[in-house]
Amino acid sequence: MIEIKFRAWDGEKMVEVAELHLNTKELLVDDEEWLSMCHSPLMQFTGLHDKNGREIYDSDIVKYHMVRSYGDHYDPVTLGFIGTDWDVDADIIGKVSIWPSNGVMMTNVITNDPDMFCKKYPVPKRWHVTHDCEVIGNIFENPELLEEKHE
């Protein structure tokens, strides 16, 4: 069973939410201070942990090392491509989002090695978050992690 818990950004740091009052739209954080949900974005625990055992929350930024082969002939027996014509071995980075229809997804995906991708096999627009990912920050403390670097 997934543990239901939240954290919030108080404008300066992440704080653990002890109580959530939906009728007043207030959060009790660290068992001592009340914050307004209007000014303190709320993030839900996804129920997943990264490869280092760290909890993954909505709005975290995660990194995944993608190793894939692509080709024109898909083999349903091996669940892979026969006669691959393109290989990808690069890190992809994205923001964690909880999608009711698809589960926990990495969105706003960028890569550290754009040369590994091409027009036919582009950087994915979204990717499922798994325990193979690594939490490297969140959108409030580390927004620069999602900025594309052009050289």
Secondary structure, DSSP 8 states (H G I E B T S, - for coil): -----EEEE-SSSEEEEEEEETTTTEEEETTTEEEETTTS-EEEEEEEE-TTS-EEETTEEEEEEEEEEE-SEEETTTTEEES--EEEEEEEEEEEEEETTTEEEEEEEEES-GGG--SSS---S-EE--TT-EEEEETTT-GGGGS----
